[in-house]
Each structure stands twice: as C-alpha cells, then as structure tokens.
Amino acid sequence: MKYYMLPPELFAYNRERFAKKMAADSLAIFHSNDLMPRSGDTYFPFRQNSGLFYLCGIDQPDTVLVLFPGCVKDTYEEVLFIKRTDEFTARWQGATLTREMAAHLSGIRRVHWIDEMGSIMHELVLLAKRVYVNLGEHDRFFTEVPSRDMRALKQLQERYPAHKYHRAAPLLKKLMMIKSAWEVDLIRQAVDITGAAFRKVLAMVEPGVQEYEVEAEITAEFLRQRATGHAYEPIVASGPHTCTLHYTRNNRKCQNGDLLLLDIGAEYANYASDITRTIPVSGQFSPRQRQVYESVLSIFYFARSGMTPGITLEELQKEVGRFAEKKLVELGLLHPSDLQRQNPEAPLYKQFFLHGVSHHLGLDVHDPANRYDPLLAGMVLTCEPGIYLPAENIGIRLENDILITDEGPVDLAARIPIEAEEIEDIMQLRAEGWAGLIMP
C-alpha cells in the first residue's frame, strides 16, 4: 500500500458499532474481493471490498473476517483469516502480511491462516443460529459476476440449510453513512491531493494540449502524494465533450475558445474524493461562458447552503431545481410561461441540468446509502450542479465534497479555486511565466 498506516482504533470502532446491530446468536462473514482476470495470465489491479476494509483495514486478497459477538468459545468474537506467505509468492510478488502484522493493522487479536479456516468455521457456524453475509448491495447497480461473498453464501446454504441468513448490507449502510473523525480526515486528504492536481492542471493547460496529457499530469500528482490512484475513471472533457456527462476517452486536442471540464478524484487509503471544475482552455472565459459559469456557481452556493441535517436528498433536489429554473430564465433558456405549464414529474430544468445535485461519498465514490433518509451530522456528500448546452459547446459542472454538521455544511474542498476570476488570475500567472507561484 502507498498510503500511511491507518489507526487500528478506526476499525475496532467500526466493528464494535456493527456488532451492536447484529441479532443475538449470530455471526457475520466478510470476504475480500477476488483478483479479477484481465487477459492471458494477468489480473486487474486489486481493490479491496469496501465492507471488509471498513471493518478490519486489511488491504490484500484472500482475506476473511468473522464477527461473532458473545461467542462462547473464548477469544473467537473476532477472527481474521489471511493468506499464508509461501516462498514462491514471496520471491516473485513480495511477501503478504504476517499474522502479527495483520493483528497490528486491524486490532484483531486472533488471526489465522486462511488454509486453517475450514475446521474453525465449521465449529463457529454450528455455535450460531444466524449468519450475516455481505452481498455488496447498491440500489443503482447490479452485476452478473458473482462475488466471493455470493459464492460463499451458496456453499453455506448447502452445508447448513437450517440456519437463518441475514443481509449485512443494511447494517453497513447505516453505519457507513456517518463518518468518524478518522474517516473525515482521510476524505479530506484525498480532496487535498485532488486540489493539488487541479492546480498543476491550471499551470499547464493551453490551446493545443491533449486531454490525455492533462490526465497524465493529474495521475502523476495523485501518485506523487501517495494516493492509491483515481477513485473513478477521470473525466477530462474539452469543447463539445463537456456536455457528455461521463466522457472518459480523453483523446481530444484542447482548442482555443474551448472549455475544459475536469471531473477527478484521488483515492487515498481507499477513501474517495470527487471534485469537478470547468476552466477556459485559453485562460479566459468568453462573455457567454462566464455568464453560464456564474449561474452554475450560484446554484452551487445555494445547494451547498441547503445541505443541513433533516433534509432529504429528494427535498434538496426539488429546492435546487426551483432555484435552477430562475437561473435558466435569466440565461434565456427557459421562459416563465413555460414553467407555469410544466409537468411537475418532468421539470423543464432537467433539459439542461440532467443529473442529481448530490450523492454520498466515502469508501466508494457513490457510497451505498439509504437515499430517502434525512441528512445527519457526520455524512459526507457531493454538491454538483451543472448546466449543459450542446448547441453552444458549453458544459459547466462544479463539484465539491461537503461534510454535514449541526453547525452547517463544511466544504472540504473550500481551498480549491472555484471562482471564475481566481481561475483566470491563476491561469494568467501561468501565461506570464509565474506558474511556480500558484501552488498554495
């Protein structure tokens, strides 16, 4: 791992909270993600299962965590199974964690090799009446690829058909929606790394630069600052591509007069950031670009101010939509009479502001969450309004990551330039040969 060691207290705290939500006489089993085949004899880069990482902090394949609160077998309330290092693996790929290292990282005292798991698990399952399984549920995502947890569930059901099986995901969602101070610090670090990369971009973007060159600059800064990499595939979209919401080809030459939309986020210690900025390739917005930009920025400030405890995302979206309508009228894109006749189920602003204004953020860029729950202090969400005008080659989105508190929203990305004038000033410094002065 590139990142610094995380405090084991974080994972002990998470396990304690999860255990308190489990039914009596039950155990919970969490598996690491698979190494996913790429082609030939190679794999895609490994990324740990978020649920398992949240509870133990172990960042390697072939890992299993078992939680059994109140287990009658002494010291078996928390058990971690990890892969045994063999001489061949150590020689070719580097040694995996020792049992002592895994105990130190996770705060779990009882650590076994995964090849010892069969007999231990057999006894533990027979001591329990219920089994929680982690199936990685997400209400906007479904995959045909069976996870290791899904395969393990089928084996358990065949071998122990009289047990009751429960979903771990609803419990995890409730817990993971509220970030501890440790987690907020990790997200803030990911945001700061992303901000540093954005400033690097401001220092190098000019007409003629390729989108992939901008992506390379971002990636280099992420890795330079110990990020795991990108929290999601980066969007570096110029000109007409600014109006494509998930454009990731990043293969166009930026031209004079273009806007450049950057939707990027570093991942640090598996925690995501999600930041979007839109800048003028030439260093200065055209009057129309500036007009649309200021409208999006005003929507951003309005939306951010409304991210307070008690409001739901659905309510926030409706309030932001009504404010966006006013800005679209000012831009000459909607007429007040049209708004009076619009279908409430299909508001007209959605022609220009196509996506939601916010989503939860954490170990995943679209963190699993109960979208109908009201916001609570400790949640971290994005704030990301946008206006897209394909006929004018103008797509502008602005996005920061917001911590919900009882005292009001805290913008974790407040230090990243967002005002149009500040962006133009920084890019002008670049043009005058003072790029070294733009870093904070």
C-alpha positions in Angstrom: 0.0 0.0 0.0 1.2 3.5 -0.8 -0.7 5.3 2.0 0.4 5.6 5.6 -0.8 3.0 8.1 -4.3 3.8 9.4 -5.1 3.8 13.2 -6.4 0.3 14.2 -8.8 2.1 16.5 -10.8 3.2 13.5 -11.5 -0.4 12.6 -12.1 -1.6 16.1 -14.7 1.3 16.5 -16.4 0.2 13.3 -16.5 -3.5 14.3 -18.0 -2.5 17.7 -20.7 -0.5 16.1 -21.6 -3.3 13.6 -21.6 -5.9 16.4 -24.1 -4.0 18.4 -26.6 -4.1 15.5 -26.4 -7.9 15.0 -29.1 -10.2 16.3 -28.3 -12.5 19.1 -26.6 -15.8 18.5 -25.3 -14.7 15.1 -22.0 -14.4 13.3 -21.1 -12.3 10.3 -18.7 -13.3 7.5 -16.9 -10.8 5.2 -14.8 -11.8 2.2 -12.2 -9.8 0.3 -12.7 -9.1 -3.3 -11.4 -11.5 -5.9 -8.4 -10.9 -8.1 -10.2 -10.2 -11.4 -8.7 -11.8 -14.5 -7.7 -9.3 -17.2 -6.4 -11.4 -20.0 -3.8 -14.0 -20.6 -2.2 -14.6 -17.2 -2.7 -11.2 -15.7 -5.2 -9.6 -13.3 -6.7 -6.2 -13.0 -5.2 -4.1 -10.1 -6.7 -5.4 -6.8 -9.2 -3.2 -5.0 -10.4 -4.4 -1.6 -14.0 -5.0 -0.7 -15.2 -1.8 1.0 -17.2 -3.6 3.7 -14.4 -5.8 4.7 -11.9 -2.9 4.7 -14.2 -0.7 6.7 -14.2 -3.4 9.5 -10.6 -4.5 9.6 -8.4 -2.4 7.3 -6.7 -5.4 5.6 -5.9 -4.4 2.0 -4.9 -7.7 0.4 -6.8 -10.6 -1.4 -7.7 -13.9 0.2 -8.9 -12.3 3.5 -11.9 -13.3 5.5 -13.3 -11.6 8.6 -15.7 -13.3 11.0 -17.5 -11.4 13.8 -19.3 -13.4 16.5 -20.4 -11.2 19.4 -20.9 -13.2 22.6 -19.2 -16.3 21.2 -19.0 -19.0 23.9 -15.6 -20.1 22.5 -13.1 -17.8 24.2 -11.4 -15.1 22.1 -13.4 -16.0 19.0 -15.6 -13.0 18.9 -13.4 -11.5 16.2 -11.4 -13.8 13.9 -9.3 -12.8 10.9 -8.1 -15.2 8.2 -5.3 -14.2 5.8 -3.2 -15.8 3.1 -0.1 -17.7 4.3 3.0 -16.4 2.6 4.9 -19.1 0.7 8.4 -19.0 -0.6 7.3 -18.8 -4.2 4.9 -15.9 -3.7 7.4 -14.0 -1.6 10.1 -14.4 -4.2 8.0 -13.3 -7.2 5.4 -10.9 -5.8 6.6 -10.0 -2.4 5.5 -11.3 1.0 2.0 -10.9 2.2 1.1 -9.9 5.7 2.3 -11.9 8.6 -0.2 -12.8 11.3 1.4 -10.3 13.6 1.3 -7.5 11.0 -2.4 -8.3 10.3 -3.2 -8.1 14.0 -1.4 -4.8 14.3 -3.2 -3.3 11.3 -6.7 -4.5 12.3 -6.6 -4.5 16.1 -7.9 -8.1 15.9 -6.0 -10.5 18.3 -7.0 -13.8 16.8 -5.5 -14.2 13.3 -5.3 -17.5 11.4 -4.1 -18.6 8.0 -6.9 -19.0 5.5 -5.9 -22.6 4.9 -6.9 -23.3 8.5 -10.4 -21.7 8.0 -12.4 -24.9 7.3 -12.4 -26.6 10.6 -12.6 -23.3 12.6 -15.5 -22.0 10.7 -17.4 -25.3 10.9 -17.4 -25.1 14.7 -18.3 -21.4 14.8 -21.2 -21.8 12.4 -22.6 -24.6 14.4 -22.4 -22.4 17.5 -24.5 -19.8 15.8 -28.2 -19.7 14.8 -27.9 -16.9 12.2 -25.3 -15.9 9.6 -24.9 -12.4 8.2 -23.4 -12.2 4.7 -22.1 -9.2 2.8 -23.5 -9.1 -0.7 -22.5 -5.5 -1.6 -25.9 -4.2 -2.3 -26.3 -1.0 -4.3 -29.8 0.2 -5.5 -28.4 1.6 -8.7 -26.0 -1.2 -9.6 -26.3 -4.9 -10.5 -23.7 -7.2 -11.9 -23.9 -10.7 -13.4 -20.5 -11.5 -11.9 -20.9 -13.5 -8.6 -18.8 -12.1 -5.8 -16.7 -14.3 -3.4 -19.3 -13.5 -0.8 -22.1 -14.7 -3.0 -20.3 -17.9 -3.8 -19.6 -18.5 -0.1 -23.3 -17.9 0.7 -24.3 -20.7 -1.6 -21.8 -23.1 -0.1 -23.0 -22.2 3.4 -26.7 -22.7 2.5 -25.9 -26.1 1.0 -24.0 -27.2 4.1 -26.0 -25.5 6.8 -29.6 -25.3 5.4 -31.3 -24.9 8.8 -29.5 -21.7 9.7 -31.1 -18.3 9.1 -29.3 -16.0 6.8 -29.3 -12.2 7.0 -28.1 -9.3 4.9 -25.2 -7.4 6.3 -25.6 -4.5 3.8 -28.5 -2.7 5.5 -26.5 -2.6 8.8 -23.3 -1.5 7.0 -25.1 1.3 5.0 -26.5 2.8 8.2 -23.0 2.8 9.8 -21.0 3.9 6.8 -23.3 6.9 6.1 -22.0 8.5 9.3 -18.2 9.2 9.0 -16.0 9.2 12.1 -13.4 11.9 12.6 -10.8 9.5 11.2 -12.7 8.9 8.0 -13.4 12.6 7.5 -9.6 13.2 7.8 -8.9 10.6 5.1 -11.5 12.0 2.7 -10.1 15.5 3.4 -6.6 14.2 2.5 -8.0 12.7 -0.8 -9.6 16.1 -1.5 -6.4 18.0 -0.8 -4.5 15.7 -3.2 -7.1 16.3 -5.9 -6.8 20.1 -5.3 -3.0 19.9 -5.8 -3.5 18.1 -9.0 -6.1 20.7 -10.2 -3.5 23.5 -9.5 -1.0 21.5 -11.6 -3.5 21.5 -14.4 -4.1 25.2 -14.2 -0.3 25.6 -14.7 -0.2 23.6 -17.9 -3.5 23.9 -19.8 -3.3 25.9 -23.0 -4.6 25.6 -26.6 -3.1 22.5 -28.3 -2.7 20.4 -25.2 -4.2 16.9 -25.4 -6.8 15.8 -22.9 -4.7 12.7 -22.1 -1.7 15.0 -21.3 -3.9 16.7 -18.7 -4.9 13.3 -17.4 -1.3 12.3 -17.2 -0.5 15.4 -15.1 -3.3 14.5 -12.7 -2.3 10.9 -12.4 1.3 11.8 -11.7 0.3 14.2 -8.9 -2.0 11.7 -7.3 0.7 9.1 -7.2 3.3 11.6 -6.0 1.2 12.2 -3.0 0.6 8.6 -2.0 -2.9 8.2 -3.5 -3.9 4.7 -4.4 -4.9 6.2 -7.8 -8.1 7.5 -9.2 -11.3 7.0 -7.2 -13.1 6.6 -10.6 -12.2 6.9 -14.3 -11.2 10.5 -14.8 -13.2 12.8 -17.0 -11.1 15.3 -18.9 -13.6 16.7 -21.4 -13.0 19.7 -23.8 -15.2 21.6 -26.2 -18.3 19.5 -27.2 -17.4 16.7 -24.8 -18.1 19.0 -21.8 -21.8 18.1 -22.5 -21.2 14.4 -22.2 -21.7 13.6 -18.6 -19.4 10.5 -18.4 -16.9 11.2 -21.2 -13.7 9.3 -20.4 -12.0 8.8 -23.7 -9.8 11.8 -23.0 -8.3 11.8 -26.5 -9.2 15.2 -28.0 -6.9 18.2 -28.5 -8.0 21.2 -26.5 -8.6 24.2 -28.7 -8.7 28.0 -28.2 -12.1 29.0 -27.0 -12.9 25.6 -25.5 -14.0 24.9 -22.0 -12.3 22.0 -20.2 -14.4 20.1 -17.7 -12.4 18.1 -15.2 -14.2 15.6 -13.0 -11.5 13.9 -11.0 -10.9 12.4 -7.6 -7.9 10.9 -5.8 -8.4 7.8 -3.7 -6.4 7.8 -0.5 -6.4 4.7 1.7 -9.4 3.5 -0.3 -11.4 6.7 0.6 -12.7 8.7 -2.4 -12.8 12.3 -3.3 -15.0 13.7 -6.1 -14.2 17.2 -7.5 -15.3 18.9 -10.7 -14.0 22.1 -12.2 -14.6 23.8 -15.5 -11.9 26.1 -16.9 -11.2 28.1 -20.1 -8.5 26.5 -22.2 -7.3 29.9 -23.3 -7.2 31.2 -19.7 -10.2 33.5 -20.0 -13.9 32.8 -20.3 -15.9 34.2 -23.1 -18.8 36.5 -22.0 -21.3 33.7 -22.6 -19.2 31.1 -20.9 -18.7 33.4 -17.9 -22.5 34.1 -17.8 -23.3 30.4 -17.6 -20.4 29.7 -15.2 -21.7 32.3 -12.7 -25.1 30.8 -12.9 -23.8 27.3 -12.1 -21.7 28.8 -9.3 -24.7 30.5 -7.8 -26.6 27.2 -7.9 -23.7 25.5 -6.2 -23.7 28.0 -3.4 -27.5 27.7 -3.0 -27.3 23.9 -2.9 -24.4 23.8 -0.5 -26.2 26.1 1.9 -29.2 23.8 2.0 -27.2 20.7 2.9 -28.1 20.7 6.6 -29.4 18.0 9.0 -33.0 16.9 8.4 -33.4 17.5 4.7 -33.6 14.5 2.3 -31.8 14.4 -1.0 -35.1 14.3 -2.7 -36.2 17.5 -1.0 -32.8 19.1 -1.7 -33.1 18.3 -5.4 -36.5 19.9 -5.6 -35.3 23.1 -3.9 -32.2 23.3 -6.1 -34.4 22.6 -9.2 -36.6 25.6 -8.4 -33.6 27.8 -7.9 -32.0 26.5 -11.2 -35.2 27.4 -13.0 -34.7 31.1 -12.1 -31.1 31.0 -13.4 -32.1 29.3 -16.6 -34.7 32.0 -17.2 -32.0 34.6 -16.7 -29.9 32.8 -19.3 -32.7 32.9 -21.8 -33.0 29.2 -21.8 -36.5 28.9 -20.3 -39.5 31.3 -20.3 -41.6 31.9 -17.2 -44.8 31.0 -19.0 -43.3 27.6 -19.9 -42.6 26.9 -16.2 -46.2 27.6 -15.3 -47.3 24.8 -17.7 -44.6 22.3 -17.0 -45.2 18.7 -15.8 -44.1 18.5 -12.2 -43.0 14.9 -12.8 -40.7 16.1 -15.7 -39.5 19.6 -14.7 -38.1 21.6 -17.6 -34.8 22.4 -15.9 -33.8 18.8 -16.4 -33.2 19.5 -20.1 -30.1 21.5 -19.0 -29.3 20.1 -15.6 -29.6 16.4 -16.2 -28.2 14.7 -13.1 -28.7 14.8 -9.3 -27.2 17.5 -7.2 -25.7 15.2 -4.6 -24.6 11.7 -3.6 -23.0 10.1 -0.6 -19.2 9.7 -0.6 -16.8 7.5 1.3 -15.0 4.3 0.6 -16.8 4.4 -2.7 -17.4 7.4 -4.9 -21.1 6.6 -4.9 -21.2 5.3 -1.4 -24.0 2.9 -0.6 -26.7 4.8 1.3 -30.3 5.0 2.1 -31.2 7.9 -0.3 -34.5 8.5 1.4 -33.0 9.0 4.9 -32.6 12.6 6.1 -29.1 14.1 6.2 -27.4 13.7 9.5 -24.3 15.3 11.0 -21.2 13.2 10.0 -22.4 12.4 6.5 -20.2 13.4 3.6 -21.8 14.1 0.2 -21.0 15.8 -3.0 -22.6 19.1 -4.2 -22.5 19.2 -8.0 -24.8 21.3 -10.1 -24.3 21.7 -13.8 -25.7 23.3 -17.0 -25.2 21.7 -20.4 -25.8 23.5 -23.7 -24.7 21.2 -26.5 -25.7 23.7 -29.2 -23.2 26.2 -27.7 -20.5 23.7 -26.8 -20.9 24.8 -23.2 -21.0 22.2 -20.4 -20.2 23.5 -17.0 -20.2 21.4 -13.8 -18.8 22.4 -10.4 -18.5 19.9 -7.5 -17.1 19.9 -4.0 -17.3 17.4 -1.1 -19.4 18.6 1.8 -19.4 17.4 5.5 -22.8 17.7 7.2 -22.6 19.2 10.7 -25.1 20.5 13.2 -23.5 23.9 12.7 -23.9 23.9 9.0 -22.2 22.4 5.9 -18.4 22.3 5.9 -16.9 22.4 2.4 -13.9 20.0 2.4 -12.8 21.5 -0.9 -13.1 25.1 0.0 -9.3 25.7 -0.7 -9.6 24.5 -4.3 -10.2 27.5 -6.6 -13.7 27.8 -7.9 -14.4 31.5 -8.5 -14.1 32.4 -12.2 -11.9 35.4 -11.5 -9.5 33.3 -9.3 -9.2 30.7 -12.0 -8.5 33.3 -14.7 -5.9 35.0 -12.5 -4.1 31.8 -11.8 -4.0 30.8 -15.4 -2.8 34.4 -16.3 0.1 33.8 -13.9 1.0 30.7 -15.8 0.9 32.6 -19.1 3.2 35.2 -17.7 5.7 32.6 -16.5 4.9 32.7 -12.8 3.5 29.1 -12.6 5.6 28.4 -9.5 3.5 30.9 -7.5 0.1 29.2 -8.0 0.7 26.4 -5.5 -0.7 27.0 -2.0 
